[in-house]
Amino acid sequence: MNTLLAQGIDVGDTGIATTAANAGYSTEAGSITGLIGSIIQVALGFVGFIVFAYILYAGFLWMTAGGNEENVTKAQTMLRNAIIGFIIVAAAYSIAYFVTSNIGAITAG
């Protein structure tokens, strides 16, 4: 009969660190750049969700306007503002990603 004791198993590299690094997450424990990157990522993710909900609400208003020009105009304005907000969030994400990914090289000299 074969027995296996879990205490003596060495699983080696599971690939989690490699996967996290390829996905753009910092693998440095406790680094300030990792913390700042995480905070920015969460904040922009939340704002992106708000923009998505705003677009859905504007579409709902447009679909339920029933031919009322005032409601259609309101929905179009909301949709235009949501698209502008999406562009701003995408630009902020790309700038934040560029800065946080290059901050190590900048501080190292």
Phi and psi restraints in degrees (value plus and minus 20) as a CYANA .aco file:
   2 ASN   PHI    -112.9   -72.9
   2 ASN   PSI     117.2   157.2
   3 THR   PHI    -139.9   -99.9
   3 THR   PSI     132.2   172.2
   4 LEU   PHI    -151.5  -111.5
   4 LEU   PSI     104.4   144.4
   5 LEU   PHI    -126.0   -86.0
   5 LEU   PSI     106.0   146.0
   6 ALA   PHI     -89.3   -49.3
   6 ALA   PSI     -43.1    -3.1
   7 GLN   PHI     -87.6   -47.6
   7 GLN   PSI     -47.0    -7.0
   8 GLY   PHI    -118.0   -78.0
   8 GLY   PSI     -13.3    26.7
   9 ILE   PHI    -105.2   -65.2
   9 ILE   PSI     110.7   150.7
  10 ASP   PHI    -131.9   -91.9
  10 ASP   PSI      87.3   127.3
  11 VAL   PHI    -103.1   -63.1
  11 VAL   PSI     -33.2     6.8
  12 GLY   PHI      51.3    91.3
  12 GLY   PSI    -171.8  -131.8
  13 ASP   PHI     -98.3   -58.3
  13 ASP   PSI      98.3   138.3
  14 THR   PHI    -104.9   -64.9
  14 THR   PSI     -30.8     9.2
  15 GLY   PHI      70.1   110.1
  15 GLY   PSI     -17.5    22.5
  16 ILE   PHI     -86.8   -46.8
  16 ILE   PSI     -63.1   -23.1
  17 ALA   PHI     -84.2   -44.2
  17 ALA   PSI     -59.9   -19.9
  18 THR   PHI     -86.0   -46.0
  18 THR   PSI     -62.5   -22.5
  19 THR   PHI     -84.3   -44.3
  19 THR   PSI     -62.7   -22.7
  20 ALA   PHI     -83.9   -43.9
  20 ALA   PSI     -61.5   -21.5
  21 ALA   PHI     -86.0   -46.0
  21 ALA   PSI     -59.3   -19.3
  22 ASN   PHI     -89.2   -49.2
  22 ASN   PSI     -47.3    -7.3
  23 ALA   PHI    -103.2   -63.2
  23 ALA   PSI     -26.4    13.6
  24 GLY   PHI      77.0   117.0
  24 GLY   PSI     -12.6    27.4
  25 TYR   PHI    -111.6   -71.6
  25 TYR   PSI     125.1   165.1
  26 SER   PHI     -95.0   -55.0
  26 SER   PSI     116.6   156.6
  27 THR   PHI    -122.8   -82.8
  27 THR   PSI     -16.4    23.6
  28 GLU   PHI    -103.4   -63.4
  28 GLU   PSI      99.1   139.1
  29 ALA   PHI     -94.3   -54.3
  29 ALA   PSI     103.8   143.8
  30 GLY   PHI      56.1    96.1
  30 GLY   PSI      -8.0    32.0
  31 SER   PHI     -97.8   -57.8
  31 SER   PSI     126.3   166.3
  32 ILE   PHI     -87.2   -47.2
  32 ILE   PSI     -55.3   -15.3
  33 THR   PHI     -88.1   -48.1
  33 THR   PSI     -56.8   -16.8
  34 GLY   PHI     -85.2   -45.2
  34 GLY   PSI     -60.0   -20.0
  35 LEU   PHI     -86.5   -46.5
  35 LEU   PSI     -66.2   -26.2
  36 ILE   PHI     -83.4   -43.4
  36 ILE   PSI     -62.7   -22.7
  37 GLY   PHI     -81.8   -41.8
  37 GLY   PSI     -59.7   -19.7
  38 SER   PHI     -86.2   -46.2
  38 SER   PSI     -62.4   -22.4
  39 ILE   PHI     -83.8   -43.8
  39 ILE   PSI     -65.0   -25.0
  40 ILE   PHI     -83.7   -43.7
  40 ILE   PSI     -61.2   -21.2
  41 GLN   PHI     -84.6   -44.6
  41 GLN   PSI     -61.4   -21.4
  42 VAL   PHI     -87.0   -47.0
  42 VAL   PSI     -64.7   -24.7
  43 ALA   PHI     -82.7   -42.7
  43 ALA   PSI     -65.5   -25.5
  44 LEU   PHI     -89.8   -49.8
  44 LEU   PSI     -52.2   -12.2
  45 GLY   PHI     -84.1   -44.1
  45 GLY   PSI     -61.5   -21.5
  46 PHE   PHI     -84.8   -44.8
  46 PHE   PSI     -64.1   -24.1
  47 VAL   PHI     -84.6   -44.6
  47 VAL   PSI     -58.6   -18.6
  48 GLY   PHI     -82.1   -42.1
  48 GLY   PSI     -58.7   -18.7
  49 PHE   PHI     -84.4   -44.4
  49 PHE   PSI     -60.4   -20.4
  50 ILE   PHI     -82.9   -42.9
  50 ILE   PSI     -62.8   -22.8
  51 VAL   PHI     -82.4   -42.4
  51 VAL   PSI     -62.9   -22.9
  52 PHE   PHI     -81.5   -41.5
  52 PHE   PSI     -64.2   -24.2
  53 ALA   PHI     -84.4   -44.4
  53 ALA   PSI     -57.1   -17.1
  54 TYR   PHI     -84.8   -44.8
  54 TYR   PSI     -60.1   -20.1
  55 ILE   PHI     -85.1   -45.1
  55 ILE   PSI     -63.3   -23.3
  56 LEU   PHI     -82.4   -42.4
  56 LEU   PSI     -61.9   -21.9
  57 TYR   PHI     -85.1   -45.1
  57 TYR   PSI     -61.3   -21.3
  58 ALA   PHI     -83.5   -43.5
  58 ALA   PSI     -61.1   -21.1
  59 GLY   PHI     -83.8   -43.8
  59 GLY   PSI     -59.3   -19.3
  60 PHE   PHI     -83.3   -43.3
  60 PHE   PSI     -63.3   -23.3
  61 LEU   PHI     -82.1   -42.1
  61 LEU   PSI     -60.4   -20.4
  62 TRP   PHI     -86.0   -46.0
  62 TRP   PSI     -63.6   -23.6
  63 MET   PHI     -88.3   -48.3
  63 MET   PSI     -49.6    -9.6
  64 THR   PHI    -120.1   -80.1
  64 THR   PSI      -7.6    32.4
  65 ALA   PHI     -86.2   -46.2
  65 ALA   PSI     -51.5   -11.5
  66 GLY   PHI      44.8    84.8
  66 GLY   PSI      10.8    50.8
  67 GLY   PHI      68.3   108.3
  67 GLY   PSI     -22.3    17.7
  68 ASN   PHI     -94.5   -54.5
  68 ASN   PSI      94.0   134.0
  69 GLU   PHI     -82.8   -42.8
  69 GLU   PSI     -54.4   -14.4
  70 GLU   PHI     -84.3   -44.3
  70 GLU   PSI     -62.6   -22.6
  71 ASN   PHI     -90.4   -50.4
  71 ASN   PSI     -56.0   -16.0
  72 VAL   PHI     -85.5   -45.5
  72 VAL   PSI     -64.0   -24.0
  73 THR   PHI     -82.6   -42.6
  73 THR   PSI     -61.0   -21.0
  74 LYS   PHI     -82.4   -42.4
  74 LYS   PSI     -63.4   -23.4
  75 ALA   PHI     -86.2   -46.2
  75 ALA   PSI     -59.6   -19.6
  76 GLN   PHI     -85.0   -45.0
  76 GLN   PSI     -60.2   -20.2
  77 THR   PHI     -84.0   -44.0
  77 THR   PSI     -63.1   -23.1
  78 MET   PHI     -83.2   -43.2
  78 MET   PSI     -61.3   -21.3
  79 LEU   PHI     -85.8   -45.8
  79 LEU   PSI     -61.4   -21.4
  80 ARG   PHI     -83.2   -43.2
  80 ARG   PSI     -62.8   -22.8
  81 ASN   PHI     -85.7   -45.7
  81 ASN   PSI     -57.0   -17.0
  82 ALA   PHI     -86.7   -46.7
  82 ALA   PSI     -58.8   -18.8
  83 ILE   PHI     -87.5   -47.5
  83 ILE   PSI     -60.4   -20.4
  84 ILE   PHI     -83.4   -43.4
  84 ILE   PSI     -61.0   -21.0
  85 GLY   PHI     -81.7   -41.7
  85 GLY   PSI     -59.6   -19.6
  86 PHE   PHI     -83.4   -43.4
  86 PHE   PSI     -61.7   -21.7
  87 ILE   PHI     -83.3   -43.3
  87 ILE   PSI     -60.4   -20.4
  88 ILE   PHI     -85.5   -45.5
  88 ILE   PSI     -62.7   -22.7
  89 VAL   PHI     -84.8   -44.8
  89 VAL   PSI     -61.8   -21.8
  90 ALA   PHI     -84.1   -44.1
  90 ALA   PSI     -60.4   -20.4
  91 ALA   PHI     -86.6   -46.6
  91 ALA   PSI     -61.2   -21.2
  92 ALA   PHI     -84.5   -44.5
  92 ALA   PSI     -58.7   -18.7
  93 TYR   PHI     -84.3   -44.3
  93 TYR   PSI     -64.0   -24.0
  94 SER   PHI     -87.5   -47.5
  94 SER   PSI     -58.2   -18.2
  95 ILE   PHI     -86.6   -46.6
  95 ILE   PSI     -64.9   -24.9
  96 ALA   PHI     -84.3   -44.3
  96 ALA   PSI     -59.4   -19.4
  97 TYR   PHI     -84.8   -44.8
  97 TYR   PSI     -62.9   -22.9
  98 PHE   PHI     -82.2   -42.2
  98 PHE   PSI     -65.4   -25.4
  99 VAL   PHI     -87.1   -47.1
  99 VAL   PSI     -67.9   -27.9
 100 THR   PHI     -89.5   -49.5
 100 THR   PSI     -49.6    -9.6
 101 SER   PHI     -97.0   -57.0
 101 SER   PSI     -43.6    -3.6
 102 ASN   PHI    -125.3   -85.3
 102 ASN   PSI     -19.8    20.2
 103 ILE   PHI     -88.3   -48.3
 103 ILE   PSI     -50.2   -10.2
 104 GLY   PHI     -85.7   -45.7
 104 GLY   PSI     -61.2   -21.2
 105 ALA   PHI     -89.3   -49.3
 105 ALA   PSI     -53.9   -13.9
 106 ILE   PHI     -90.6   -50.6
 106 ILE   PSI     -63.8   -23.8
 107 THR   PHI     -95.5   -55.5
 107 THR   PSI     -44.5    -4.5
 108 ALA   PHI     -94.9   -54.9
 108 ALA   PSI     -42.7    -2.7
